């Protein structure tokens, strides 16, 4: 049987501990209670902030506008047809903002600054405004 050396074990443990991330992998996720007229009521987003962007399971984004004790109201920034009661919603951690710059001149963007004119992504330097 091979002899176990304490120094080798402690060195292996140090390497393993060094590789551990201190950030938790938890996401703040909620559930759609109701949806109608471009507004969704979400339960479970306990730490969400006013004007924060949230993302629905189908990729549609929304802006949190109404913070209540047991739910939040979200204005949808996309089609509502694929979103239903019970769908999941997750926080993005970003307060609503839009990037601006000279390359935005003459372009058509949606309410969160994504190009919808078919000319591709907006390249160049932009500045974030809140």
C-alpha positions as CSV (number, residue, x, y, z in Angstrom):
1,X,0.0,0.0,0.0
2,X,1.3,3.5,-0.9
3,X,2.1,5.9,1.9
4,X,-0.1,9.0,2.0
5,X,1.9,12.2,2.6
6,X,0.0,15.0,4.3
7,X,1.9,17.7,2.3
8,X,0.6,16.2,-1.0
9,X,-3.0,16.1,0.3
10,X,-2.8,19.7,1.5
11,X,-1.4,20.9,-1.8
12,X,-4.2,19.2,-3.7
13,X,-6.8,20.7,-1.4
14,X,-5.2,24.2,-1.9
15,X,-5.5,23.8,-5.7
16,X,-9.1,22.7,-5.5
17,X,-10.0,25.6,-3.1
18,X,-8.3,28.1,-5.4
19,X,-10.6,27.0,-8.3
20,X,-13.8,27.7,-6.4
21,X,-15.7,30.8,-7.4
22,X,-17.1,32.9,-4.5
23,X,-20.1,34.0,-6.6
24,X,-23.2,31.9,-6.2
25,X,-24.8,30.4,-9.2
26,X,-28.3,31.3,-8.2
27,X,-30.7,33.2,-10.5
28,X,-33.7,35.2,-9.3
29,X,-36.5,33.5,-11.2
30,X,-40.2,34.3,-11.1
31,X,-43.4,32.9,-12.6
32,X,-46.0,34.6,-14.8
33,X,-49.3,34.9,-12.8
34,X,-51.3,36.8,-15.4
35,X,-50.7,38.4,-18.8
36,X,-52.8,40.8,-20.8
37,X,-52.6,44.1,-22.7
38,X,-48.8,44.0,-22.8
39,X,-48.6,43.7,-19.0
40,X,-47.5,40.6,-17.1
41,X,-47.9,40.1,-13.4
42,X,-44.9,38.1,-12.0
43,X,-44.6,36.3,-8.7
44,X,-41.2,35.4,-7.2
45,X,-38.8,38.1,-8.2
46,X,-38.1,39.2,-4.7
47,X,-35.0,41.3,-5.3
48,X,-35.9,42.9,-8.6
49,X,-35.6,46.7,-8.9
50,X,-37.8,49.3,-10.6
51,X,-36.9,49.8,-14.2
52,X,-34.9,46.6,-14.3
53,X,-34.9,44.5,-17.5
54,X,-36.3,40.9,-17.1
55,X,-36.2,38.1,-19.7
56,X,-39.0,35.6,-20.3
57,X,-38.4,32.0,-21.3
58,X,-39.0,32.7,-25.0
59,X,-36.4,35.6,-25.0
60,X,-38.9,38.5,-24.9
61,X,-37.7,41.2,-22.6
62,X,-39.8,43.4,-20.3
63,X,-39.3,46.4,-17.9
64,X,-40.3,46.2,-14.3
65,X,-42.5,49.2,-13.5
66,X,-44.8,48.2,-10.6
67,X,-43.3,46.8,-7.4
68,X,-45.9,45.3,-5.1
69,X,-45.6,43.3,-1.9
70,X,-46.3,39.9,-3.5
71,X,-45.8,40.5,-7.3
72,X,-44.4,42.8,-9.8
73,X,-45.9,44.4,-12.9
74,X,-43.8,44.1,-16.1
75,X,-44.4,45.9,-19.4
76,X,-43.5,43.6,-22.3
77,X,-41.1,44.8,-25.0
78,X,-42.1,42.2,-27.6
79,X,-44.8,39.9,-28.8
80,X,-47.0,38.5,-26.0
81,X,-48.4,35.5,-28.0
82,X,-45.8,33.0,-26.8
83,X,-46.0,34.0,-23.1
84,X,-48.5,32.3,-20.9
85,X,-49.3,31.8,-17.2
86,X,-46.8,29.7,-15.5
87,X,-43.9,30.7,-17.7
88,X,-40.6,31.5,-16.1
89,X,-39.0,35.0,-16.0
90,X,-35.5,35.8,-14.8
91,X,-33.7,39.0,-13.8
92,X,-31.0,40.4,-16.0
93,X,-29.6,42.7,-13.3
94,X,-29.6,45.6,-15.8
95,X,-31.5,48.8,-15.2
96,X,-33.2,49.8,-18.4
97,X,-30.9,52.0,-20.6
98,X,-30.2,52.5,-24.2
99,X,-26.9,53.0,-26.0
100,X,-26.6,56.1,-28.2
101,X,-24.0,57.3,-30.7
102,X,-23.6,58.8,-34.2
103,X,-24.0,55.4,-35.8
104,X,-27.6,55.3,-34.5
105,X,-28.5,58.2,-36.8
106,X,-31.0,57.0,-39.5
107,X,-31.4,53.6,-37.9
108,X,-34.7,52.2,-36.6
109,X,-34.5,50.5,-33.2
110,X,-37.1,49.0,-30.8
111,X,-37.8,50.3,-27.3
112,X,-34.6,48.8,-25.9
113,X,-32.3,49.9,-28.6
114,X,-32.1,46.7,-30.7
115,X,-32.0,47.4,-34.5
116,X,-35.2,46.4,-36.4
117,X,-34.5,48.0,-39.8
118,X,-32.8,44.9,-41.3
119,X,-29.4,46.6,-41.7
120,X,-27.6,44.4,-39.1
121,X,-26.1,45.3,-35.8
122,X,-25.1,48.8,-34.9
123,X,-21.3,49.0,-35.0
124,X,-19.0,51.6,-33.5
125,X,-18.7,53.4,-30.3
126,X,-21.9,53.9,-28.3
127,X,-22.5,55.5,-24.9
128,X,-25.0,54.2,-22.4
129,X,-27.7,56.5,-21.2
130,X,-30.1,55.8,-18.3
